[in-house]
C-alpha cells in the first residue's frame, strides 16, 4: 500500500505522486467534465448540468479522525486513527495509480482575513472542480505579483475521489476529516456540497481558533432611511436563506454572500465565497429574478436540475412519467437506480401511485420516480446583478435566523424580535426548522445548532462565542422568521386548511422591521416580541401579511384547534430547554426559554 502523507497543506502542497493539472480554465474544466464526469451534459442554455448519485450532503457518513474516547469533543462521528489510515492508504494507492489530479488553488475571503485553500480532484470530479473554482477567489484577485511568483501554500485542503467505493463502510462512502492537518477526504461521494462544505468545515475551526465564528448565513447590504447596514440571514439548506438574502428591502439591497460569513471581534463581518450556491426548486423569474437569470447564464454550473427533452429547465418537476424515465434511463442507472425497477416502470408493469405516497416520498429502490427538490446552481458573483462591492462591507446591524415550520402544529410566528443577546443566542443555538429537500428522505422537525452542521468541535462552543461577539455590536437587531407554514403543509394549504408564508410576506416583514415601522408586543408564552396585530401602526403591514401568520394563535383559535396550540407551547418549552441542556449551554442562555 502507498504511504499516506498526513501533513498540513502548507508543509507539503503536493502529497500525491501524480501529475497535477493546476488551475485549468473554466473552458478546460467544461471539456474535462464532459469527457470524464458521468451523467454530465450541456443544457439548452449552454451551461453544464450533472446528475449526481448523492442528492444531498451525507452528514451520517462524516467522521473526524480521533479516538473513540474523545468523541464528545466533536459534532460528527469519529473514526479511530488506525482505521482512517487503512482507508486512506487504499485511496492513496488508487489516486497514484490514476496518475493525475485536478488542482484548484483559491481563497475564501478577500481582505487580511483571507484563507488559501487547495482542492484536489480525480478526473470524474471535473464538474465539481469547475463549480468550486467559481466559488473561490483566484490567486490573482488576492495576491501581489511577488506572492504569485512564489509557491502556493494553502492552509486548508480538500481531496475528492467520488468514484472510489468503500464496500466495508456504511453507505460505501466516507468523508474523513483530519482536523489536525486541516484536510478533508471525500471518498465515494459525488455531491458538490461535500467539496464546498469540506473546506468550510475546516474554516469553521480555523476561524474559531482565531477568535471568530463562522455563521451559516447569507448576507446583504441594505440601505434604508439613508443608512447602509449589513444584514445576516442564518438558515439550514432549504429554509430560504438564499431567497431571503436576495430579496429587496429599503432603497437599495446588494447581495454580499449567500451561504457563509465570518463574524469577528468588534462586529466585523468578512466574506468567504465568490458566488452563490443556489437552490433551484420552485425557482421563478418573477419572485427570484437575480437567481433565475444567474442560473440560466452559460457561466453557471448545475447539479441535479431536471431538464426536458430540449435541455430546458423545469424547476418544479416532481413525479416522472414512464416516457421521461425512458429518456433519462442511462443517467438514472449510472447514478444508482436499479435497472430492473427502471425497466419495469418503463414497460408499465409498475404504477407510480403504488410506489410514491401522497407526500411524494418514494419507497426504497424507487427514488428515481420523483425528481429531487435539491437541484442546485453555482453562479459566479460577476453574474449576480446588483451585488455589493465585496471590499466595502458595512457594519452588521441585523442578524436573523430562518425556521421553515411545517406540520399540523406549525405555530412559529411569521417574525419575532429577540429582546436580549442571551435570547438570540438561545434560538440561534436551537437552529429549529423542519428538514427539507436538502435532507433527502430524512425529513421532519429538527434542531441544528446555529443551523451549522459543519462546525467540527463541540456545538455548544458556538453559543458562547456568539454571546461574546454579539454584545460588542452596537444597536444590533436580532430576529427569527418563519418561512414555512402555519397549521399544516403544502397539501393542507391546497385544501384550504393551512397558511403558507410566501416570499412577499417575508419581504414585507423584513421591510417593516428594518424601517422601524413595526409595533411589537411580548409573546405571552415565550417572551420574545411578536407583531401587535391590533396596533394601528401595523395597519400597512397587515395589508400585506395575514394576521394569522403574524400571530398564529389567531389561526388556531379560528379553527378551534387551541388544544393543538397549547400542546405545541408545552412541548416546545420542554424540548428547547432539553436541547440546550444537552449541549451544556450557559444557564443564562437557557433561562430565556420559559419552563
N, C-alpha and C positions, 0 to 999 in steps of 0.2 A: 504493500500500500504506500501511497505517496505521503510524504511528511507534511503535516499541517503546520502552517506558519501563523500561529495566533499571536500577532503583534499589533500594536497601534498603527493605524494607517500612515501617520507621518514618519514612522520609523522604517516602514517597508511599503512604499506606494504600489509595488507590483509583486505581490506574493506568489502568484502563479507563474509557472514556467511555460508561458504561451506567448503568442503574438497578440499585441494589444492594438485594436482599431480605435485610436484616440480621437475623440470629439468629431465624429463624422458629421457632415452637414445634414440638415433636415431632408434634403433631396436624396442623399445616400441612405439615410435611415428608412425613408419610404421604400426605396428599392430593396433594401435588405429585408424589410418587413414582409413585402410581397413575395420575396424569394424564400424566406426561412420561417416565418411565423405562421403556424397552422390557422386556418379559418380567418384569414385576413384578406380584405378586398377593398377596392376603390368604390366609393358611393357615387351617386348621381351628382354630388356637389364637388367631387374631386378630392375629398378628404378620405382618410382610411378608417375603416371600421373593423374591429377584431371581435369575434365571438369567442369568449373565454370559457374554459371548463368551470372555473370558480365564478360565481355571480356576486360574491361579496367577500370581504376580508374574513379570515378564519381565526378569530381570537383563540378558539379552543385548541388550535394546533400551534400556538406560540409558546416557546419555552425559553426561560432565562437560564444560562449556564451557571449553576450554583448547586451546592449540596442540599439535599432534602431538608436538613436541619435548619437551613436559612430561608425556607420557603416563605415564612411570614414577612420577610423583608421586601417581597416583590409582589407586584399586582398580577403577574402571569404565573403559570405553572413553571416549575423548574425542571431542569434535566441535569443529571449528575455529570460532572466534567468528563469522566471516563467514557460515558455513553456518547456524549456530544462529540468527543474526539474520534470515536469509531465511525460515527455517521459522517463527520466532516472529512475523514480520511478517504472514504469511498467517493464523496463528492469531489474532493481534490484530484483523485486519480482520474475520475471521469472528465473533469474540466481540462486537465492537462492532456488527456487523450484526444479531446476535440481540437486542441491546438490554437484556439483563438478566443478572445473576449472583446466585446464592445466596451469601451471605457468612456463614461461621461464625467467630465470634470466641471463642477459648478459650485455655486454658492447659494445658501439660503441667507437672505439679508443683503443689505447694500452698505450700511454705514459701518462705524467702527465695531459694531456688534454683528459682524457677518461671520458665517461659518463655512469653510471649504469642505465639500463633500465629494466623494468618489462613488460612482455606481458602476459595477461590473456585471455584464450580462452575457450569457451564452447566446448564440445566434438566433434560436427560436424566440428570444426576448427582444428582437429588434424593434417591434412596435412599442414595447414598454420603454426602451431606450429613447425612442422618439418622443414619447409623452413626457418622460422625465426631463429630457433636455429642454422642453418647452417651459417647464415649471421652475427650473433653476436659472439663476443669473449666470451668464457666461463669464469666464475669467476676464475678458477684455472690457466688461462693464464694471468691474470691481477693482482690478489690479492696475498698478502703474506699469509702464513699459519695462522698467527694471525687474519688477516682480514677474512679469510674463516671461522674461528670458530665463528665469530660474525654474528649477524642478518644482512641479506642483506637489504640495504637501497637505493632503486632506486630514481632517481631524475625525471624520466620520466616514464609514464605508458600508455599502450595501452590495452583497453578492447575490445574484438571482439566477437560479438554474431550474426553470419550470418543467423541463422535460425529463428530469431525473426522479423516478418514483422511489418511494421508501416503503416497500411491502411490509416491513416489520414495525411500522409506526402507524398509529390511528390516522385514518384519512389518507394514508400513503403520502403525506406531505408534512413538512415541519418548517416553522420559522424559528430559527435558533438565534438567540440574542446573546452576544458576547459583550456584556456591558463593560467588562474590564478593559477591552480593547476597542470599544465603540464601533463594533462591526455586527451587522445582521446578515444572516444567511437565509435566503428564501429558497426552499427546496421543494419541488413538486407542485408549486402553486403558480398559476399564470395570470392572476388578477393584478391589475396595475396598482391597486390600493396597497398591496404588500410592499411594493417598491417605495412608494411615497411615504407610507407610514413607517417603513423600516428606518428611513432617515429621520423622520420626525420623532419617532420614539427615542432615538439616541439624543436628538436635540433637546427633548424634554429633560433628560438627565443632565446634559451638558449645561443648559441654561440654569437649571435648579442649583447645580453646584456653584454657580457664579452669582447667586443671589436673586435670580429672576424666576419667572413662572411662564411656561408656555400655555397659552389658552387655545382650546379647540374652538376657535371663534373666527367669524368673518369680521371685517372692519370697514367702515366708510367714514369719509369726511362729510359732515353736514354743515351747511351754512344756514343758520336760522336766526332771524332777528338781527342780522348783521354780524353775528358771532360764528366763527368756524371752529367746530369741535370734532373729535373722533368718537364714534360710537362703535362698541364691540358687540357681537352677537354670537353667543355660545349656543351649541346645539349638537346633538348626535346626528349622524348622517341620516338624511331623510326627513328631518324635522322642519326644513325650510330655511336653513341657515343661509344658503347662497341666495335664495329668493328674497329673504328679508334684507340681506346685505345690499342687494342691487335695487331694492325698492326706493322710491324717491320720497324724501321729506324736506321741508324747508324750501329756501330759494334755490339751493343747489346741493345735490348729493353726488359724491365722487367715490366710487369703489376703491378700496385700498387693498384688501385681501379677502379671500372667500373661505379660508379654512383654518389658518393658524397664525397667531401673532404672539409676540413675546412681551410680557409686562415686566418692567424693571423698577428698581427703587426710584422714588420721585415721580412715579406715574408715567414714565416714558414708555411709549409703545414702539416696538420695531417690527419689521415685516419678515416674512420667510420666503414666500414664493413669487414667481414672475408671471403668474397666470391664474386661471380658475379651473377647478376640478368640479364640474357642474353636473348635477343630477338632471337627466333629460325626461324623466317620466312626467307626462302631462304638460310638457313644455308648449307654450303658445306665444306667438309674437305679440299679441295684444297685452298679455299680462307680464311677460318677461322678455321685452324686446332686446335687451343687451345680450342675454344668454342665448336667445334664439338666433340672433344674427351671428353671434360668435360661433355657435355650433355648426351653422351652415357654411362657415368660412372654410376655404380649401386648406388653410393652415392648421385647422383643428384636427385632433385625433379623437376617434370614437371607440367606445368599448361596450359591447352588449346592447347596442341600439338596433331595434328592428328596422329592416329595410324591405320595401316591397319589390316586385319583380323588376321595376325600373331603377332600383337603387335609391329610391326616395325614402325619407324617414317617416315612420308612424310612431309618434311619441306616446301614444295612448294604446298601443297594441297589447292585448291580453291573450285571449284564447286563440289557438291556431286551428285552422281548418285542415282536413286531410290534404288538400291541394297545396296549402302553404308548407306543410310538413314535408311533402314530396319535393318541393322546390328547394327546401333547406336541408334535405336529408343528409348530405355529406357533412355539412357543418355540424349538424346535431350529433351525428355519430362520432365525429372527430373529438367533440367536446364532452363525450361521456354518455350520451343517450344509448340505451340498449337497442341494437339493430332489430331484434325480434319484436320489440314493442313499437318501434317506429314503423316497421313494415305492416304490423297488424293494424295500426291506426290508418295507414295509407290505404290498405285494402278494404277498410270499412268493417273489420271484424270487431273493433272496439269503438264504443261511443264516448265522446268527450265527457258527457254528463255522468258516466259511470266511474270516471277516474278523477274528476275535479269537483270539489264540494262547492256549496253556494257562496263561499268567500273567495273562491278562486285558488284554493290550495290543492295541488295535485297529490295523488298517492305517491309513495316512494317508487321510483322507477319510471314515473310518468311526468317528471318535471318539464319535459320538452313540450308538453301540451299548452303550457302557459308561459308566455314570454316574461322574462324578468322585468320588474319595475325599477331595477337598479342600473339602467343604462347610464353611461357617463360620457361627458365630453371634456377634453382638455383644450383650453383656449388660451393662446398667448395674450399677455397683458396688452400688447400692442394692438390687438384686435378687439379690445374691450372699450367701447365708446365711452368717453367722459371719465375715464379713470383718473385718479388723483396722481399728482407728482409724488412718486414714492420716496423722494428725498426731502419732501416737505410735508410731514405728517403733523397735524395739530394735536394739542393736548387732549388726552382722553377725559371725557366728562360724563359719558353714559355707557353703562355696561349691563347687558341683559343676557337672559338665557331663555331658550325655547323649550316648550313642553307640548308635544303633539299628543294631547289627551284623546283617548278613544275608548268606547265601550259604554254599556248602559249606565254606568255610574261616572262617566266623564263629566267632572264638575269644576275643573280648574277655570277661574275667571279669564276672560279674554286678555286682560292685562292687570298686573299687580305691581305696586311700587313698594320696595322694601324700606323699612324705617330705620335700619341701623346696618353698620358694616357686618356685625355678627349675624344678623338675619339673612343678609345677602350671602354670606359665606355658607350658611346652613343650606340654603336652597341651591346654590351653585354646587355644593358638595353632594347634594342629593341627586342632581342631574336626572330628574324624573322625566320619563316620556313613555310612549308606547312604542315598542320595537316596530320598525317599518320595513320597507322593501330592502333597505341596505343590509338587513339582517337575514334575508332569505326566508326560510320557513320558521326561523326562531322568533316568532312574533309574540306580542303580549306586553304587559306592563313591565317596566324595567327601571333600574336606577344605575347610573354610571357616574361616579364622582367627577364633577366638572365636565361632564359629557366627554371625558378624556380617557378612553380605554388604552391610550398609548403611553401613559405615564408609567414608567417601569418600576419605580420604587413603591413603597407603601402609600396607598392612596390618600390616607389622612394627612400626609405632609402638605398636600395642595391647599387644604383649608387653612392651615396655619400660615403658609406663605401668602395666600391671598389676603388674609386679615392683616398681615404685616404691611403689605404693599398698598392695599386699597385705602388704608387710613391716611396715607401720605398724599392722596389725590384730593385737592380742594374741590368742593361743590360737586362731588361725584353722585350721580343718579344711578341707582341700581333697580332692576326690574325683571319681571318674568312675563312671557307672553305665551298663551295657548294658541298653537297653530293647527289644532286638530278639530275636535268636535265637542258638543255639549249634548249629553244624554244618549249617545249611540255611536254609529259608524256610518260609512257611506251608504250601506243598504237601508239603514234607518232614515237617513236624510231623503233618500229617494222615495221612501214610503211616507214621508211627512212626519216622522216620529223623533227626529233629532235635528240639530243645527250644525252647520259647518262654518268654521271660522275661515273666511275666504281671504285671499291676498289683499283685496281692497279694504277689508275690515282691519287687517294688521297694519296696513299703511296709515289708515286714519287714526288708529290708536297711538301709533308711534308719533305721528304728526302732532296730535294733541298734547301728548306728554312732553315732547321736546319744546313745543311752543309755550309750555306752562299754562295751557288753557283748560286743563282738567281739574275739576274739584274732586278731591279724594275723600274717602271715609274709611275708618278702620273696619276690617273684616271681623265680624263678631266671633268667628271660630278660630282664626289663625293669626290675627294680629297684624298682618301686612295690610297695606291700603289697597282698596279697590275703587272703581269709579262710582261716585254717588249719582245714581241714575235719576234721583229726584231733584238734584241741584240744577237751577236754571242755567248755570254756567256751562253745563254739559249738553244743552239742547242741540247744538250743532253736531256734536259727536253722535248723539242718538239718532240723528237723521241718516247717519252712515253705518252705524253698527247697532244691531238689535240689543235691547236692554237685557235680554236673557243671556247673551254672550258676555256682556259686561258684568252681570251679577247672576250667575247660573241658578241661584236658589229660586229665582223667579220662574225659571223653566220647570224646575221640579215641583214647585207649588202649583203652577198652572196645569201640569199634567198629573197632579195627585200622586206624586212619587217622592214625597218628603221622607218616607222610610228609607228609600234608596240613598237620598242625600245625607240623612242623619248617619246611616251606616258608613257612608264614604268618609264623613268627617271623623268618626270614631276610628275607623281603620287606618286612615292616613296619619292621624296623630300618632298612633301606636307604631306603625311601620316606619314612619320618618324618624322618630326618636331611636327606634331599634337599629335602623340602618346606620345612623350617625354614631351610636354607641359601639357598633361592630368595628368601626374604623378608629375608635378611640379619639374622637374629635373633642376639642376643648369644650368643657362643660358649659362655658359661657355661650358658645355657639349652639349647643344642643338645647339650652334653656329658651331659645327663641321659638322653639316648637312647643306649643302648649300641650300639657298632659291630658 
